[in-house]
Amino acid sequence: MVEKIKTDVLVVGGGPGGRVAYMALKQFGVTDVKMVANEEPTVICSLPYGVGRRLVPGGPEAVVVDLSKPHRLPPTILQDVLQGNVTALDPAAREAVVEGPGGQTAVGFDRLVLAPGALPWIPAVEGVLAETGTVQGTGVFYGDEWVDKGRLADHVYVLRGAWDARRLDRLASEKKTALVVGTGAIGLETAEALLDRGMAVTLLEALPHVVAAMDGDMAARVEQRLAERNVPVRKDARLARVFPGGVELSDGTVLEADAVVFATGVRPDLRLAKATGLETGRGIVVDRQMRTSAPEVYAVGDAVQVVDGATGESILPLIGTLAMRQAMVAASNIAGRPMELPPLTAWGVSEILGLHWGSVGWTEEAARRAGYSVAGLIQPVRTRDPFMPEGKDGAWKLVVATAPKDRVKPGQILGFQVVQDGDSPLFLAERFLDIVSRGETVMDLFGHYFIHSPAHNAVDDPYLGLLSQAMRTFGR
């Protein structure tokens, strides 16, 4: 028998966007809220560090959010969470069907927040899937096909949730060698986690250089660090098949390993949105108030496409902290407090083997592929003055438009990259996130003051260095 319940707001998805939407709605006085979640909540970006134990000595379990001991979440969340998956959704009739451990529940709602997130993507090569498996209720995209994670072969791994982290944790305890496919932030962080656990790791990358979020000239510094630490990297490597004990590449090369970890990116989960007729592009289409094409239906998080502040292009940032901001906007509007998402662009910051890197906006390579005429300006930097032995070398890079295109103007900064030893570039990336999102030019850099403190940075002003480069490159 199908249980029937009614709620004011139904939140579909228990990730960062869904949890913050629930929390914000409660804070704004919306008392009747239900949230559908299909797995244990975690701090996703910390999962590699739970596996590696260096930053999270307590292991993967320390990264799982215990809803019975809420930190910021309302104490009512346990009674408001529906465990399972939404298998049917009718926005016009205001009804969803949730399939959970106890059977089906029909949920009537007045307003809806979709936060389905994104799922690991694995190339559709032979040997990834087992013939049968235990149903987990969460999935991956195998090519264009959604498959339950329980179908993954015993030697195939991903890292997106608690179940994945526990599997990798056991792997690191029991096996000796791994191939990590993909060299983005998660791929590199997972590789380092397995290295920290004593495993031998080889990285495979289909592109000509590691870290697609950076250009080759900046990514070369990451490659140098990997080489210094004797971590093998195979670039332009495409898989032909996976088998117990290793992989075969498209050129016939066979690489042996106990496990294959796929960190080949994620794709937005648009299954519900498409099935219900919501407007979609690269992701779910929303306005700046997070409203979809259907009345009283909002969407937040990794499944949502947004407008890039620099270019006006539709982008998929796939960032957890952005999902939280979007959730706050959606909840505020539902509660009758008009609010819009500020201008933004994509960003990422990470660290590998002590080397920090960050990327904001467009790379030179991506901008050229999209038809923009750009130039790259690289400014060497040092974390301390030359006479201070603890100083480390690094570099900043600006991606600057050299010709107009649509809303982009000559001299506009479309992207920023940084690679440096020692010091985190987090606050620097945040500053350039504002600069790029607001469409500022290289001349506008003069309005961003540089603070010097000998204990914190070198006296040379890198903003003036970039401005001087730009004036020499582009003239007046």
C-alpha positions in Angstrom: 0.0 0.0 0.0 1.3 3.5 -0.9 1.6 5.9 2.0 0.5 9.4 1.3 1.8 12.5 3.0 1.6 16.3 2.3 4.2 19.0 2.8 4.6 22.7 1.9 8.1 22.3 0.4 9.7 19.1 -0.9 13.5 19.2 -1.4 14.8 16.4 -3.7 18.4 15.7 -2.9 20.4 15.4 0.3 23.7 16.9 -0.9 25.1 20.3 -0.1 22.4 22.1 -2.0 19.6 20.1 -0.6 20.7 20.2 3.0 21.3 24.0 2.9 17.9 24.5 1.2 16.3 22.6 4.0 18.2 24.5 6.7 17.5 27.9 5.2 13.8 27.2 4.7 13.5 26.4 8.4 15.5 29.5 9.3 13.2 31.6 7.2 10.2 30.3 9.0 9.0 27.6 6.5 8.2 24.9 9.0 6.7 22.1 6.8 9.6 20.9 4.7 10.5 17.3 3.7 13.8 16.2 2.1 14.5 13.1 0.0 18.0 11.7 0.3 19.4 8.5 -1.2 22.7 8.2 0.6 24.5 9.2 3.8 25.4 12.9 3.7 29.1 13.7 3.5 31.5 16.6 3.0 32.2 15.4 -0.5 35.4 17.4 -1.2 37.0 16.0 2.0 36.5 12.4 1.1 40.0 11.9 -0.4 41.5 13.2 2.8 39.4 10.7 4.8 40.9 7.9 2.7 44.4 9.3 3.0 44.2 9.9 6.8 46.8 12.7 6.7 44.3 15.6 7.2 41.4 13.4 8.5 43.0 10.9 10.9 39.6 9.5 11.7 39.2 8.1 8.2 36.1 8.2 6.0 33.6 7.9 8.9 34.8 11.3 10.2 33.6 12.9 6.9 30.1 11.5 7.1 27.5 14.0 8.5 25.7 12.5 11.4 22.2 13.8 11.2 21.5 12.8 14.8 24.1 15.2 16.0 23.3 18.3 13.8 25.8 21.1 13.9 23.8 23.7 11.9 20.9 21.6 10.8 17.6 21.9 12.6 16.9 19.0 15.1 13.7 18.2 13.1 15.8 16.9 10.1 15.6 13.3 11.2 11.8 13.2 11.1 11.8 15.3 7.9 14.1 13.1 5.8 12.6 10.5 3.4 15.2 7.9 2.6 15.1 6.7 -1.0 14.8 7.9 -4.6 12.1 9.9 -6.4 10.9 7.6 -9.1 8.1 9.7 -10.4 7.5 13.4 -10.4 4.5 15.5 -11.6 5.1 19.2 -11.1 1.7 20.1 -12.4 -0.1 17.8 -10.1 2.3 18.7 -7.3 3.2 15.1 -6.4 6.3 12.9 -6.2 6.6 9.2 -5.6 9.5 8.2 -3.3 10.8 4.6 -3.4 12.5 3.8 -0.2 13.4 0.9 2.1 9.8 0.7 3.4 8.1 0.9 0.0 6.5 3.7 -1.9 5.4 7.1 -0.5 3.4 9.6 -2.5 4.3 13.1 -1.4 2.1 16.0 -2.2 3.8 19.4 -2.2 3.1 23.1 -2.9 6.7 24.0 -3.9 9.6 22.0 -5.0 13.4 22.4 -4.8 15.4 20.0 -7.1 18.9 19.3 -6.0 19.8 16.0 -7.8 23.5 16.9 -8.0 26.0 15.2 -10.3 27.2 11.7 -10.6 30.6 10.2 -11.5 31.1 9.7 -15.2 33.0 6.6 -16.4 33.8 6.0 -20.1 31.9 3.1 -21.6 34.8 0.7 -21.9 34.9 -3.0 -21.5 35.4 -4.5 -18.1 34.1 -1.6 -15.9 30.8 -3.4 -15.0 30.2 -6.7 -13.4 27.4 -9.0 -14.7 25.5 -8.6 -11.4 25.8 -6.6 -8.2 24.1 -5.6 -5.0 21.8 -2.6 -5.5 23.2 0.5 -3.7 20.5 3.0 -4.8 23.2 5.5 -6.0 24.7 5.4 -9.4 27.3 6.5 -12.0 27.0 7.4 -15.6 28.6 4.7 -17.7 28.9 6.6 -20.9 25.3 8.0 -21.2 23.7 5.2 -19.2 22.9 5.4 -15.5 23.9 2.3 -13.7 23.8 1.4 -10.0 27.2 1.6 -8.3 26.6 -2.0 -7.1 27.3 -3.0 -10.8 30.9 -1.8 -10.7 33.4 -4.6 -11.0 35.3 -5.4 -7.8 38.5 -3.8 -9.1 36.8 -0.5 -10.3 36.3 2.4 -8.0 35.0 6.0 -7.9 34.9 8.6 -5.1 31.7 10.6 -4.6 30.0 9.3 -1.4 30.5 7.4 1.8 30.1 4.0 0.2 32.9 4.9 -2.3 35.2 6.2 0.4 34.8 3.0 2.5 35.6 0.8 -0.5 38.8 2.9 -1.2 39.7 2.8 2.4 39.6 -1.0 2.4 41.5 -1.1 -0.9 44.3 1.0 0.7 44.5 -1.4 3.6 44.6 -4.6 1.5 46.3 -3.8 -1.9 49.5 -2.4 -3.2 49.0 -0.7 -6.6 46.4 1.5 -8.3 45.8 3.3 -11.5 44.0 6.6 -11.1 42.3 7.7 -14.3 41.9 11.5 -14.5 44.0 14.3 -13.1 41.6 16.9 -12.0 41.4 17.9 -8.3 39.7 14.7 -7.2 42.0 12.5 -9.2 45.1 14.1 -7.8 43.8 14.3 -4.3 42.8 10.6 -4.5 46.2 9.7 -5.9 47.9 11.4 -3.0 45.6 9.8 -0.5 46.5 6.3 -1.8 50.2 7.3 -1.8 49.9 8.4 1.8 48.5 4.9 2.6 51.6 3.3 1.0 50.2 2.3 -2.4 52.1 2.7 -5.7 50.0 4.9 -8.0 50.1 5.7 -11.7 48.1 8.5 -13.1 46.4 8.3 -16.5 45.2 11.4 -18.4 43.4 11.5 -21.7 44.4 15.1 -22.4 47.9 16.4 -23.3 48.5 17.7 -19.8 47.3 17.2 -16.3 44.6 19.4 -14.6 42.2 20.5 -17.4 41.3 23.5 -15.2 44.7 25.0 -16.1 46.6 25.7 -19.3 49.5 23.5 -20.2 52.2 26.1 -19.3 50.8 26.2 -15.7 50.0 22.5 -15.4 53.6 21.8 -16.3 54.5 22.9 -12.8 52.2 20.2 -11.3 53.7 17.6 -13.7 57.2 18.6 -12.4 56.1 18.1 -8.8 54.7 14.6 -9.7 57.9 13.7 -11.4 60.0 14.9 -8.5 58.0 12.6 -6.2 58.3 9.7 -8.7 54.6 9.5 -9.5 54.3 8.1 -13.1 51.9 10.1 -15.4 50.8 8.8 -18.7 49.2 11.6 -20.8 47.2 11.2 -24.0 46.2 7.8 -22.5 42.9 6.4 -23.6 41.5 3.2 -22.2 40.5 0.3 -24.5 39.4 -2.1 -21.7 39.6 -2.7 -18.0 40.3 -6.2 -16.5 41.1 -7.7 -13.1 44.7 -6.8 -12.7 45.0 -3.7 -14.9 44.0 -1.9 -18.1 44.8 -2.0 -21.7 45.2 1.4 -23.5 44.1 2.2 -27.0 47.7 1.8 -28.3 47.8 -1.8 -27.0 49.9 -1.0 -23.9 49.0 -3.1 -20.8 49.4 -1.6 -17.4 49.1 -3.8 -14.3 47.5 -2.7 -11.0 45.3 -4.1 -8.3 42.6 -1.5 -8.8 41.4 1.2 -11.3 40.1 4.4 -9.8 38.0 6.6 -12.1 38.2 10.3 -11.4 37.0 11.2 -14.9 34.7 14.0 -13.9 31.0 14.1 -13.1 27.8 14.8 -15.1 24.6 16.5 -13.9 21.8 14.1 -13.0 19.1 15.5 -15.3 16.9 12.4 -15.4 14.0 13.8 -13.3 14.2 17.2 -14.9 14.0 15.8 -18.4 11.3 13.3 -17.5 9.1 16.1 -16.1 9.6 18.4 -19.1 11.7 21.1 -17.4 13.9 23.2 -19.7 17.4 21.8 -19.8 20.6 22.6 -21.6 23.9 21.6 -20.2 22.0 21.5 -16.9 18.7 22.6 -15.6 17.9 26.1 -16.8 17.1 28.6 -14.0 16.9 32.3 -13.6 18.9 34.3 -11.0 16.2 33.5 -8.4 16.8 29.7 -9.0 13.4 29.3 -10.6 13.0 26.7 -13.3 10.7 26.7 -16.3 7.8 25.2 -14.2 5.9 27.3 -11.7 6.9 26.9 -8.0 9.8 24.6 -9.0 13.3 25.7 -8.1 16.6 24.0 -8.7 20.0 24.3 -7.1 23.4 22.6 -7.1 25.6 20.6 -9.6 22.7 19.8 -11.9 22.0 23.5 -12.6 23.6 25.6 -15.3 24.3 29.2 -14.6 25.3 32.3 -16.7 29.1 33.0 -16.6 29.6 36.5 -15.4 32.6 37.1 -17.6 31.1 36.0 -21.0 27.4 35.4 -20.6 27.9 31.8 -21.7 26.0 29.0 -19.9 28.4 27.0 -17.7 28.3 24.1 -15.2 30.5 25.1 -12.3 29.9 21.8 -10.3 31.0 23.4 -7.0 29.5 22.5 -3.6 29.9 25.9 -2.0 28.1 27.4 -4.9 25.2 24.9 -4.4 24.9 26.3 -0.9 24.6 29.9 -2.2 22.0 28.8 -4.7 20.1 27.0 -2.0 20.0 30.1 0.1 18.7 32.1 -2.9 15.9 29.5 -3.6 14.9 29.3 0.1 14.8 33.0 0.4 12.5 33.4 -2.6 10.2 30.6 -1.4 9.9 32.3 1.9 8.9 35.6 0.3 12.2 37.4 0.6 13.3 38.3 -3.0 17.0 37.4 -3.6 19.2 36.9 -6.7 22.4 34.9 -7.2 25.3 37.4 -7.7 27.5 37.2 -10.8 29.9 34.3 -10.8 32.2 32.1 -12.8 33.8 28.7 -12.3 36.6 28.1 -9.9 38.7 25.5 -8.3 41.6 25.4 -5.7 43.5 22.3 -4.6 46.9 21.0 -3.5 49.0 18.1 -4.6 52.2 17.0 -2.8 52.7 20.4 -1.2 52.1 22.4 -4.4 49.0 24.6 -4.4 47.1 25.5 -7.5 44.0 27.5 -8.3 42.0 28.4 -11.3 39.2 30.9 -11.9 37.2 31.4 -15.0 38.4 30.5 -18.4 41.7 28.9 -19.4 43.4 30.2 -22.5 42.8 26.9 -24.1 39.1 26.8 -23.3 38.6 30.4 -24.3 40.2 29.8 -27.7 38.0 26.7 -28.3 34.9 28.8 -27.5 36.0 31.4 -30.2 37.5 34.1 -28.0 40.7 35.9 -29.0 42.9 35.9 -25.9 46.4 36.2 -24.7 48.1 34.7 -21.6 50.2 36.8 -19.2 52.4 34.9 -16.8 53.9 36.7 -13.8 56.5 35.0 -11.7 55.9 35.4 -8.0 57.7 34.5 -4.7 56.0 33.9 -1.4 58.7 35.8 0.5 61.5 38.3 -0.3 64.6 36.8 -2.0 66.7 37.2 1.2 64.2 35.1 3.2 65.2 31.4 2.9 61.7 30.1 3.5 60.4 31.9 0.3 59.0 29.7 -2.4 58.6 30.3 -6.2 55.3 30.4 -8.0 53.5 32.0 -10.9 50.2 33.8 -11.7 48.6 33.8 -15.1 45.9 36.0 -16.5 43.8 35.1 -19.6 42.9 38.4 -21.3 40.6 39.1 -24.2 42.4 40.8 -27.1 39.3 41.4 -29.3 35.6 42.0 -28.7 33.1 39.2 -28.9 29.5 39.5 -27.7 29.7 41.1 -24.2 33.4 40.5 -23.9 35.6 43.6 -24.4 39.3 43.9 -25.2 41.5 43.9 -22.1 38.8 42.0 -20.1 40.2 39.4 -17.7 38.5 36.1 -18.5 40.6 33.8 -16.3 43.2 33.5 -13.6 45.5 30.7 -12.6 48.1 30.3 -9.8 50.6 27.6 -8.9 52.8 28.1 -5.9 54.7 26.2 -3.2 54.0 26.7 0.5 51.2 29.2 0.8 47.5 28.6 0.0 46.2 30.8 -2.9 42.6 30.5 -1.5 42.1 34.2 -0.7 43.8 35.2 -3.9 41.5 33.0 -6.0 38.5 34.6 -4.2 39.7 38.1 -5.2 40.1 37.0 -8.8 36.7 35.3 -8.7 35.2 38.8 -8.1 37.4 40.4 -10.7 36.5 37.9 -13.5 32.8 37.6 -12.6 32.4 41.4 -12.7 34.0 41.7 -16.1 37.0 43.8 -15.0 39.9 44.6 -17.3 43.6 44.6 -16.8 43.6 48.3 -16.2 41.1 47.8 -13.4 43.9 45.8 -11.6 45.4 49.2 -10.6 42.3 49.7 -8.3 43.1 46.5 -6.3 45.6 47.5 -3.7 48.4 45.2 -2.7 49.2 44.8 1.0 52.8 43.8 1.9 53.8 42.2 5.2 57.3 40.6 5.3 56.0 37.7 7.3 53.4 36.9 4.7 54.6 37.9 1.2 57.3 39.5 -0.9 57.4 43.2 -1.4 57.1 43.0 -5.2 53.5 43.9 -6.3 52.4 41.2 -8.8 49.4 43.3 -9.8 51.7 46.1 -11.1 53.8 43.4 -12.8 50.8 42.1 -14.7 49.6 45.6 -15.5 53.0 46.5 -16.9 53.0 43.3 -19.0 49.6 44.1 -20.3 50.6 47.7 -21.3 53.6 46.3 -23.1 51.6 43.6 -24.8 48.5 45.6 -25.8 49.9 49.1 -25.9 47.7 51.9 -24.6 
